Amino acid sequence: MIELYSLCAAALVMLVSLSGAVLFLLPERRLQAFLPLILSLAVGVLLANAFLHLLPDALSHQHESRPVLAWVLAGLLGFYLLERLLKHNHPELPGPQSYGKVNLVADGVHNFIDGVLIAGSFLVDPLLGVTTTVAILIHELPQEISDVAVLLHAGFSRKKALLFNLLSASACLVGVVVTLLISHWMTPNLSYLLAVTAGAFIYLASADLLPLLRQQQQNNNLLQPLFMLLGVLLMWLLMGPEHSHQH
């Protein structure tokens, strides 16, 4: 039964990835005008996820901070190298398309970790598994909408943005299955996976999205910092349930 509960919980997390379709309710011209603000929100969500969620969780599993921070650095440099390799192997890809793919990989790792957390929690206690799943569903909502916005800005069509985001979310199921099969190995190394993902999110927000927003001369430039702060505030508030079930 634990296996069935874990797989059902992962399926719910996958379905949340479809929440990005809410952006499709906007007409095309309105969507293009609004995308810089959504990207600003995505910057706040990514950075808050890294610094307020992933890093504290990674550090809580380790007695020393230096190994965790080393893996954050490895994640940051590793995803920079990934983007360089994408551009080298596919020189026809413009900048936005390459960071769109980097976002898919980073989010896939994040969803894989969510699957590890879900299965690990259900293995400990079914009630803990339920509360963990609820917490993940809540904080994934703004994350998934932001991810779809990033893919749209990267040149993906609406259909492809939603489809690839769903495929990235399917890594949650992989995380559940892998954890159920080798839980003795996954749990001790979870902090390093969290740290690598934090590094990836920091890279994506600071090296790709922020410079892109600075280049755009929009009338809503003054609103962009406010939307970044809104993204941070949203994640801060939505992580409340997650912190409560951990203590």
ChimeraX commands (.cxc) that place a marker at each C-alpha (Angstrom):
marker #1 position 0.00,0.00,0.00 radius 0.5
marker #1 position 2.89,2.38,0.72 radius 0.5
marker #1 position 4.02,1.99,-2.88 radius 0.5
marker #1 position 0.52,2.80,-4.19 radius 0.5
marker #1 position 0.18,5.87,-1.93 radius 0.5
marker #1 position 3.59,7.16,-3.03 radius 0.5
marker #1 position 2.82,6.72,-6.73 radius 0.5
marker #1 position -0.59,8.44,-6.38 radius 0.5
marker #1 position 1.04,11.36,-4.56 radius 0.5
marker #1 position 3.65,11.70,-7.32 radius 0.5
marker #1 position 0.88,11.66,-9.94 radius 0.5
marker #1 position -0.81,14.59,-8.15 radius 0.5
marker #1 position 2.45,16.54,-8.23 radius 0.5
marker #1 position 2.70,15.85,-11.97 radius 0.5
marker #1 position -0.82,17.20,-12.51 radius 0.5
marker #1 position 0.16,20.46,-10.79 radius 0.5
marker #1 position 2.59,21.06,-13.68 radius 0.5
marker #1 position -0.47,21.65,-15.87 radius 0.5
marker #1 position -1.36,24.70,-13.75 radius 0.5
marker #1 position 0.84,26.75,-16.09 radius 0.5
marker #1 position -2.03,26.56,-18.58 radius 0.5
marker #1 position -3.60,29.44,-16.65 radius 0.5
marker #1 position -1.27,31.71,-18.64 radius 0.5
marker #1 position -2.99,30.60,-21.83 radius 0.5
marker #1 position -6.16,32.40,-20.76 radius 0.5
marker #1 position -4.44,35.64,-21.74 radius 0.5
marker #1 position -4.57,36.79,-25.39 radius 0.5
marker #1 position -1.22,36.42,-27.18 radius 0.5
marker #1 position -0.38,40.15,-27.20 radius 0.5
marker #1 position -1.36,40.54,-23.55 radius 0.5
marker #1 position 0.70,37.46,-22.65 radius 0.5
marker #1 position 3.81,38.78,-24.42 radius 0.5
marker #1 position 3.47,42.12,-22.63 radius 0.5
marker #1 position 2.96,40.40,-19.28 radius 0.5
marker #1 position 5.78,37.83,-19.63 radius 0.5
marker #1 position 8.55,40.11,-18.24 radius 0.5
marker #1 position 6.57,40.44,-15.02 radius 0.5
marker #1 position 5.97,36.68,-14.86 radius 0.5
marker #1 position 9.71,36.15,-15.42 radius 0.5
marker #1 position 10.40,38.59,-12.58 radius 0.5
marker #1 position 8.08,36.52,-10.41 radius 0.5
marker #1 position 9.98,33.41,-11.52 radius 0.5
marker #1 position 13.28,34.96,-10.38 radius 0.5
marker #1 position 11.83,35.52,-6.90 radius 0.5
marker #1 position 10.35,32.01,-6.80 radius 0.5
marker #1 position 13.60,30.34,-7.90 radius 0.5
marker #1 position 15.81,32.26,-5.48 radius 0.5
marker #1 position 13.40,31.81,-2.58 radius 0.5
marker #1 position 13.16,28.10,-3.35 radius 0.5
marker #1 position 16.96,27.84,-3.31 radius 0.5
marker #1 position 17.69,29.93,-0.21 radius 0.5
marker #1 position 14.58,29.37,1.91 radius 0.5
marker #1 position 13.70,25.76,1.06 radius 0.5
marker #1 position 16.40,23.66,-0.60 radius 0.5
marker #1 position 19.47,24.97,1.25 radius 0.5
marker #1 position 17.95,24.89,4.76 radius 0.5
marker #1 position 16.70,21.34,4.11 radius 0.5
marker #1 position 20.10,20.26,2.79 radius 0.5
marker #1 position 21.93,21.78,5.78 radius 0.5
marker #1 position 19.51,20.19,8.24 radius 0.5
marker #1 position 20.65,16.73,7.10 radius 0.5
marker #1 position 24.36,17.44,7.60 radius 0.5
marker #1 position 26.53,18.28,10.61 radius 0.5
marker #1 position 28.91,20.40,8.53 radius 0.5
marker #1 position 27.91,23.11,6.08 radius 0.5
marker #1 position 31.02,23.06,3.88 radius 0.5
marker #1 position 30.20,19.84,1.95 radius 0.5
marker #1 position 26.67,21.09,1.28 radius 0.5
marker #1 position 27.91,24.47,0.05 radius 0.5
marker #1 position 30.49,22.71,-2.13 radius 0.5
marker #1 position 27.65,20.82,-3.82 radius 0.5
marker #1 position 25.76,24.10,-4.30 radius 0.5
marker #1 position 28.83,25.44,-6.09 radius 0.5
marker #1 position 29.03,22.22,-8.12 radius 0.5
marker #1 position 25.39,22.65,-9.15 radius 0.5
marker #1 position 25.92,26.27,-10.16 radius 0.5
marker #1 position 29.05,25.55,-12.22 radius 0.5
marker #1 position 27.63,22.29,-13.54 radius 0.5
marker #1 position 24.55,23.94,-15.01 radius 0.5
marker #1 position 26.69,26.71,-16.48 radius 0.5
marker #1 position 28.70,23.97,-18.20 radius 0.5
marker #1 position 25.49,22.28,-19.33 radius 0.5
marker #1 position 24.31,25.49,-20.99 radius 0.5
marker #1 position 27.70,25.97,-22.66 radius 0.5
marker #1 position 27.57,22.40,-23.99 radius 0.5
marker #1 position 24.05,22.92,-25.33 radius 0.5
marker #1 position 25.17,26.01,-27.24 radius 0.5
marker #1 position 28.35,24.29,-28.46 radius 0.5
marker #1 position 26.60,21.16,-29.71 radius 0.5
marker #1 position 23.66,23.12,-31.13 radius 0.5
marker #1 position 25.06,26.49,-32.30 radius 0.5
marker #1 position 21.76,27.23,-34.03 radius 0.5
marker #1 position 20.13,27.57,-30.61 radius 0.5
marker #1 position 19.73,31.20,-29.54 radius 0.5
marker #1 position 20.32,32.12,-25.91 radius 0.5
marker #1 position 16.69,31.86,-24.76 radius 0.5
marker #1 position 16.27,28.33,-26.15 radius 0.5
marker #1 position 19.35,27.14,-24.29 radius 0.5
marker #1 position 18.23,28.53,-20.93 radius 0.5
marker #1 position 14.80,27.02,-21.55 radius 0.5
marker #1 position 16.43,23.59,-21.74 radius 0.5
marker #1 position 18.54,24.31,-18.68 radius 0.5
marker #1 position 15.34,25.19,-16.83 radius 0.5
marker #1 position 13.80,21.86,-17.84 radius 0.5
marker #1 position 16.79,19.91,-16.54 radius 0.5
marker #1 position 16.95,21.87,-13.27 radius 0.5
marker #1 position 13.23,21.48,-12.69 radius 0.5
marker #1 position 13.47,17.78,-13.54 radius 0.5
marker #1 position 16.08,17.32,-10.80 radius 0.5
marker #1 position 13.84,19.29,-8.43 radius 0.5
marker #1 position 10.85,17.08,-9.24 radius 0.5
marker #1 position 13.00,13.97,-8.80 radius 0.5
marker #1 position 13.89,15.18,-5.30 radius 0.5
marker #1 position 10.20,15.79,-4.57 radius 0.5
marker #1 position 9.59,12.14,-5.47 radius 0.5
marker #1 position 12.37,11.06,-3.11 radius 0.5
marker #1 position 10.84,13.16,-0.31 radius 0.5
marker #1 position 7.35,11.77,-0.94 radius 0.5
marker #1 position 8.40,8.12,-0.99 radius 0.5
marker #1 position 10.77,8.59,1.94 radius 0.5
marker #1 position 8.02,10.19,4.02 radius 0.5
marker #1 position 5.51,7.43,3.26 radius 0.5
marker #1 position 8.13,4.81,4.20 radius 0.5
marker #1 position 8.49,6.49,7.60 radius 0.5
marker #1 position 4.79,7.10,8.28 radius 0.5
marker #1 position 1.72,7.36,5.97 radius 0.5
marker #1 position 0.48,10.50,7.76 radius 0.5
marker #1 position 3.87,12.16,7.27 radius 0.5
marker #1 position 3.67,11.15,3.61 radius 0.5
marker #1 position 0.31,12.89,3.22 radius 0.5
marker #1 position 1.46,16.12,4.88 radius 0.5
marker #1 position 4.67,16.11,2.83 radius 0.5
marker #1 position 2.67,15.69,-0.37 radius 0.5
marker #1 position 0.32,18.55,0.55 radius 0.5
marker #1 position 3.28,20.82,1.31 radius 0.5
marker #1 position 4.94,19.96,-2.02 radius 0.5
marker #1 position 1.70,20.54,-3.94 radius 0.5
marker #1 position 1.29,23.99,-2.36 radius 0.5
marker #1 position 4.77,25.27,-3.06 radius 0.5
marker #1 position 4.91,23.70,-6.53 radius 0.5
marker #1 position 1.96,25.76,-7.79 radius 0.5
marker #1 position 3.79,29.09,-8.32 radius 0.5
marker #1 position 6.93,27.18,-9.35 radius 0.5
marker #1 position 5.16,25.39,-12.21 radius 0.5
marker #1 position 3.44,28.54,-13.49 radius 0.5
marker #1 position 6.82,30.28,-13.48 radius 0.5
marker #1 position 8.42,27.37,-15.33 radius 0.5
marker #1 position 5.85,27.54,-18.12 radius 0.5
marker #1 position 6.43,31.31,-18.38 radius 0.5
marker #1 position 10.19,30.73,-18.75 radius 0.5
marker #1 position 9.61,28.15,-21.49 radius 0.5
marker #1 position 7.22,30.47,-23.35 radius 0.5
marker #1 position 9.79,33.26,-23.23 radius 0.5
marker #1 position 12.43,30.78,-24.43 radius 0.5
marker #1 position 10.47,30.33,-27.66 radius 0.5
marker #1 position 8.48,27.19,-26.88 radius 0.5
marker #1 position 4.95,27.10,-28.27 radius 0.5
marker #1 position 2.13,26.97,-25.73 radius 0.5
marker #1 position 1.55,23.27,-26.43 radius 0.5
marker #1 position 5.25,22.37,-26.20 radius 0.5
marker #1 position 5.78,24.46,-23.06 radius 0.5
marker #1 position 3.00,22.58,-21.27 radius 0.5
marker #1 position 4.06,19.18,-22.63 radius 0.5
marker #1 position 7.75,19.54,-21.76 radius 0.5
marker #1 position 6.91,20.91,-18.33 radius 0.5
marker #1 position 4.73,17.84,-17.75 radius 0.5
marker #1 position 7.57,15.56,-18.89 radius 0.5
marker #1 position 9.92,17.37,-16.48 radius 0.5
marker #1 position 7.38,16.85,-13.70 radius 0.5
marker #1 position 7.30,13.12,-14.46 radius 0.5
marker #1 position 10.74,12.93,-12.81 radius 0.5
marker #1 position 8.76,12.94,-9.56 radius 0.5
marker #1 position 7.50,9.44,-10.40 radius 0.5
marker #1 position 11.07,8.37,-11.16 radius 0.5
marker #1 position 12.16,9.71,-7.77 radius 0.5
marker #1 position 9.44,7.69,-6.03 radius 0.5
marker #1 position 10.32,4.46,-7.83 radius 0.5
marker #1 position 14.07,4.85,-7.27 radius 0.5
marker #1 position 13.55,5.62,-3.58 radius 0.5
marker #1 position 11.30,2.61,-3.07 radius 0.5
marker #1 position 13.92,0.40,-4.73 radius 0.5
marker #1 position 17.07,1.77,-3.07 radius 0.5
marker #1 position 15.86,3.75,-0.04 radius 0.5
marker #1 position 18.96,2.64,1.91 radius 0.5
marker #1 position 21.13,4.75,-0.45 radius 0.5
marker #1 position 18.84,7.66,-1.38 radius 0.5
marker #1 position 18.10,9.05,2.09 radius 0.5
marker #1 position 21.70,9.67,3.25 radius 0.5
marker #1 position 22.58,11.41,-0.05 radius 0.5
marker #1 position 19.44,13.53,-0.31 radius 0.5
marker #1 position 21.13,16.65,1.07 radius 0.5
marker #1 position 23.60,16.68,-1.82 radius 0.5
marker #1 position 20.81,16.42,-4.39 radius 0.5
marker #1 position 19.04,19.31,-2.68 radius 0.5
marker #1 position 22.27,21.36,-2.74 radius 0.5
marker #1 position 22.89,20.72,-6.46 radius 0.5
marker #1 position 19.33,21.78,-7.29 radius 0.5
marker #1 position 19.75,24.96,-5.20 radius 0.5
marker #1 position 22.88,25.79,-7.21 radius 0.5
marker #1 position 21.00,25.19,-10.46 radius 0.5
marker #1 position 18.14,27.48,-9.43 radius 0.5
marker #1 position 20.56,30.22,-8.34 radius 0.5
marker #1 position 22.37,29.96,-11.68 radius 0.5
marker #1 position 19.17,30.05,-13.72 radius 0.5
marker #1 position 17.78,33.08,-11.86 radius 0.5
marker #1 position 20.97,35.14,-11.62 radius 0.5
marker #1 position 22.88,34.23,-14.79 radius 0.5
marker #1 position 20.02,33.82,-17.28 radius 0.5
marker #1 position 16.81,35.51,-16.19 radius 0.5
marker #1 position 18.09,38.62,-14.40 radius 0.5
marker #1 position 20.39,39.73,-17.27 radius 0.5
marker #1 position 17.53,39.09,-19.70 radius 0.5
marker #1 position 15.21,41.32,-17.70 radius 0.5
marker #1 position 17.85,44.06,-17.46 radius 0.5
marker #1 position 18.18,44.11,-21.26 radius 0.5
marker #1 position 14.47,44.65,-21.80 radius 0.5
marker #1 position 13.41,48.27,-21.89 radius 0.5
marker #1 position 9.82,48.02,-20.76 radius 0.5
marker #1 position 7.43,50.50,-19.23 radius 0.5
marker #1 position 6.93,48.03,-16.39 radius 0.5
marker #1 position 10.61,48.01,-15.36 radius 0.5
marker #1 position 9.68,49.52,-11.98 radius 0.5
marker #1 position 7.20,46.71,-11.43 radius 0.5
marker #1 position 9.78,43.99,-12.04 radius 0.5
marker #1 position 11.51,44.29,-8.61 radius 0.5
marker #1 position 8.09,44.28,-6.97 radius 0.5
marker #1 position 7.16,41.06,-8.76 radius 0.5
marker #1 position 10.48,39.51,-7.68 radius 0.5
marker #1 position 9.68,40.38,-4.08 radius 0.5
marker #1 position 6.17,39.00,-4.62 radius 0.5
marker #1 position 7.69,35.70,-5.77 radius 0.5
marker #1 position 9.84,35.56,-2.62 radius 0.5
marker #1 position 6.87,36.41,-0.42 radius 0.5
marker #1 position 4.68,33.76,-2.06 radius 0.5
marker #1 position 7.25,31.05,-1.46 radius 0.5
marker #1 position 7.82,32.25,2.11 radius 0.5
marker #1 position 4.10,32.03,2.87 radius 0.5
marker #1 position 3.50,28.76,1.01 radius 0.5
marker #1 position 6.38,27.04,2.78 radius 0.5
marker #1 position 4.66,27.57,6.11 radius 0.5
marker #1 position 2.79,24.21,5.94 radius 0.5
marker #1 position 5.99,22.45,4.89 radius 0.5
marker #1 position 7.93,23.79,7.86 radius 0.5
marker #1 position 5.12,22.94,10.24 radius 0.5
marker #1 position 5.07,19.24,9.32 radius 0.5
marker #1 position 8.85,19.00,9.69 radius 0.5
marker #1 position 8.85,20.10,13.35 radius 0.5
marker link #1:1,2 radius 0.2
marker link #1:2,3 radius 0.2
marker link #1:3,4 radius 0.2
marker link #1:4,5 radius 0.2
marker link #1:5,6 radius 0.2
marker link #1:6,7 radius 0.2
marker link #1:7,8 radius 0.2
marker link #1:8,9 radius 0.2
marker link #1:9,10 radius 0.2
marker link #1:10,11 radius 0.2
marker link #1:11,12 radius 0.2
marker link #1:12,13 radius 0.2
marker link #1:13,14 radius 0.2
marker link #1:14,15 radius 0.2
marker link #1:15,16 radius 0.2
marker link #1:16,17 radius 0.2
marker link #1:17,18 radius 0.2
marker link #1:18,19 radius 0.2
marker link #1:19,20 radius 0.2
marker link #1:20,21 radius 0.2
marker link #1:21,22 radius 0.2
marker link #1:22,23 radius 0.2
marker link #1:23,24 radius 0.2
marker link #1:24,25 radius 0.2
marker link #1:25,26 radius 0.2
marker link #1:26,27 radius 0.2
marker link #1:27,28 radius 0.2
marker link #1:28,29 radius 0.2
marker link #1:29,30 radius 0.2
marker link #1:30,31 radius 0.2
marker link #1:31,32 radius 0.2
marker link #1:32,33 radius 0.2
marker link #1:33,34 radius 0.2
marker link #1:34,35 radius 0.2
marker link #1:35,36 radius 0.2
marker link #1:36,37 radius 0.2
marker link #1:37,38 radius 0.2
marker link #1:38,39 radius 0.2
marker link #1:39,40 radius 0.2
marker link #1:40,41 radius 0.2
marker link #1:41,42 radius 0.2
marker link #1:42,43 radius 0.2
marker link #1:43,44 radius 0.2
marker link #1:44,45 radius 0.2
marker link #1:45,46 radius 0.2
marker link #1:46,47 radius 0.2
marker link #1:47,48 radius 0.2
marker link #1:48,49 radius 0.2
marker link #1:49,50 radius 0.2
marker link #1:50,51 radius 0.2
marker link #1:51,52 radius 0.2
marker link #1:52,53 radius 0.2
marker link #1:53,54 radius 0.2
marker link #1:54,55 radius 0.2
marker link #1:55,56 radius 0.2
marker link #1:56,57 radius 0.2
marker link #1:57,58 radius 0.2
marker link #1:58,59 radius 0.2
marker link #1:59,60 radius 0.2
marker link #1:60,61 radius 0.2
marker link #1:61,62 radius 0.2
marker link #1:62,63 radius 0.2
marker link #1:63,64 radius 0.2
marker link #1:64,65 radius 0.2
marker link #1:65,66 radius 0.2
marker link #1:66,67 radius 0.2
marker link #1:67,68 radius 0.2
marker link #1:68,69 radius 0.2
marker link #1:69,70 radius 0.2
marker link #1:70,71 radius 0.2
marker link #1:71,72 radius 0.2
marker link #1:72,73 radius 0.2
marker link #1:73,74 radius 0.2
marker link #1:74,75 radius 0.2
marker link #1:75,76 radius 0.2
marker link #1:76,77 radius 0.2
marker link #1:77,78 radius 0.2
marker link #1:78,79 radius 0.2
marker link #1:79,80 radius 0.2
marker link #1:80,81 radius 0.2
marker link #1:81,82 radius 0.2
marker link #1:82,83 radius 0.2
marker link #1:83,84 radius 0.2
marker link #1:84,85 radius 0.2
marker link #1:85,86 radius 0.2
marker link #1:86,87 radius 0.2
marker link #1:87,88 radius 0.2
marker link #1:88,89 radius 0.2
marker link #1:89,90 radius 0.2
marker link #1:90,91 radius 0.2
marker link #1:91,92 radius 0.2
marker link #1:92,93 radius 0.2
marker link #1:93,94 radius 0.2
marker link #1:94,95 radius 0.2
marker link #1:95,96 radius 0.2
marker link #1:96,97 radius 0.2
marker link #1:97,98 radius 0.2
marker link #1:98,99 radius 0.2
marker link #1:99,100 radius 0.2
marker link #1:100,101 radius 0.2
marker link #1:101,102 radius 0.2
marker link #1:102,103 radius 0.2
marker link #1:103,104 radius 0.2
marker link #1:104,105 radius 0.2
marker link #1:105,106 radius 0.2
marker link #1:106,107 radius 0.2
marker link #1:107,108 radius 0.2
marker link #1:108,109 radius 0.2
marker link #1:109,110 radius 0.2
marker link #1:110,111 radius 0.2
marker link #1:111,112 radius 0.2
marker link #1:112,113 radius 0.2
marker link #1:113,114 radius 0.2
marker link #1:114,115 radius 0.2
marker link #1:115,116 radius 0.2
marker link #1:116,117 radius 0.2
marker link #1:117,118 radius 0.2
marker link #1:118,119 radius 0.2
marker link #1:119,120 radius 0.2
marker link #1:120,121 radius 0.2
marker link #1:121,122 radius 0.2
marker link #1:122,123 radius 0.2
marker link #1:123,124 radius 0.2
marker link #1:124,125 radius 0.2
marker link #1:125,126 radius 0.2
marker link #1:126,127 radius 0.2
marker link #1:127,128 radius 0.2
marker link #1:128,129 radius 0.2
marker link #1:129,130 radius 0.2
marker link #1:130,131 radius 0.2
marker link #1:131,132 radius 0.2
marker link #1:132,133 radius 0.2
marker link #1:133,134 radius 0.2
marker link #1:134,135 radius 0.2
marker link #1:135,136 radius 0.2
marker link #1:136,137 radius 0.2
marker link #1:137,138 radius 0.2
marker link #1:138,139 radius 0.2
marker link #1:139,140 radius 0.2
marker link #1:140,141 radius 0.2
marker link #1:141,142 radius 0.2
marker link #1:142,143 radius 0.2
marker link #1:143,144 radius 0.2
marker link #1:144,145 radius 0.2
marker link #1:145,146 radius 0.2
marker link #1:146,147 radius 0.2
marker link #1:147,148 radius 0.2
marker link #1:148,149 radius 0.2
marker link #1:149,150 radius 0.2
marker link #1:150,151 radius 0.2
marker link #1:151,152 radius 0.2
marker link #1:152,153 radius 0.2
marker link #1:153,154 radius 0.2
marker link #1:154,155 radius 0.2
marker link #1:155,156 radius 0.2
marker link #1:156,157 radius 0.2
marker link #1:157,158 radius 0.2
marker link #1:158,159 radius 0.2
marker link #1:159,160 radius 0.2
marker link #1:160,161 radius 0.2
marker link #1:161,162 radius 0.2
marker link #1:162,163 radius 0.2
marker link #1:163,164 radius 0.2
marker link #1:164,165 radius 0.2
marker link #1:165,166 radius 0.2
marker link #1:166,167 radius 0.2
marker link #1:167,168 radius 0.2
marker link #1:168,169 radius 0.2
marker link #1:169,170 radius 0.2
marker link #1:170,171 radius 0.2
marker link #1:171,172 radius 0.2
marker link #1:172,173 radius 0.2
marker link #1:173,174 radius 0.2
marker link #1:174,175 radius 0.2
marker link #1:175,176 radius 0.2
marker link #1:176,177 radius 0.2
marker link #1:177,178 radius 0.2
marker link #1:178,179 radius 0.2
marker link #1:179,180 radius 0.2
marker link #1:180,181 radius 0.2
marker link #1:181,182 radius 0.2
marker link #1:182,183 radius 0.2
marker link #1:183,184 radius 0.2
marker link #1:184,185 radius 0.2
marker link #1:185,186 radius 0.2
marker link #1:186,187 radius 0.2
marker link #1:187,188 radius 0.2
marker link #1:188,189 radius 0.2
marker link #1:189,190 radius 0.2
marker link #1:190,191 radius 0.2
marker link #1:191,192 radius 0.2
marker link #1:192,193 radius 0.2
marker link #1:193,194 radius 0.2
marker link #1:194,195 radius 0.2
marker link #1:195,196 radius 0.2
marker link #1:196,197 radius 0.2
marker link #1:197,198 radius 0.2
marker link #1:198,199 radius 0.2
marker link #1:199,200 radius 0.2
marker link #1:200,201 radius 0.2
marker link #1:201,202 radius 0.2
marker link #1:202,203 radius 0.2
marker link #1:203,204 radius 0.2
marker link #1:204,205 radius 0.2
marker link #1:205,206 radius 0.2
marker link #1:206,207 radius 0.2
marker link #1:207,208 radius 0.2
marker link #1:208,209 radius 0.2
marker link #1:209,210 radius 0.2
marker link #1:210,211 radius 0.2
marker link #1:211,212 radius 0.2
marker link #1:212,213 radius 0.2
marker link #1:213,214 radius 0.2
marker link #1:214,215 radius 0.2
marker link #1:215,216 radius 0.2
marker link #1:216,217 radius 0.2
marker link #1:217,218 radius 0.2
marker link #1:218,219 radius 0.2
marker link #1:219,220 radius 0.2
marker link #1:220,221 radius 0.2
marker link #1:221,222 radius 0.2
marker link #1:222,223 radius 0.2
marker link #1:223,224 radius 0.2
marker link #1:224,225 radius 0.2
marker link #1:225,226 radius 0.2
marker link #1:226,227 radius 0.2
marker link #1:227,228 radius 0.2
marker link #1:228,229 radius 0.2
marker link #1:229,230 radius 0.2
marker link #1:230,231 radius 0.2
marker link #1:231,232 radius 0.2
marker link #1:232,233 radius 0.2
marker link #1:233,234 radius 0.2
marker link #1:234,235 radius 0.2
marker link #1:235,236 radius 0.2
marker link #1:236,237 radius 0.2
marker link #1:237,238 radius 0.2
marker link #1:238,239 radius 0.2
marker link #1:239,240 radius 0.2
marker link #1:240,241 radius 0.2
marker link #1:241,242 radius 0.2
marker link #1:242,243 radius 0.2
marker link #1:243,244 radius 0.2
marker link #1:244,245 radius 0.2
marker link #1:245,246 radius 0.2
marker link #1:246,247 radius 0.2
view
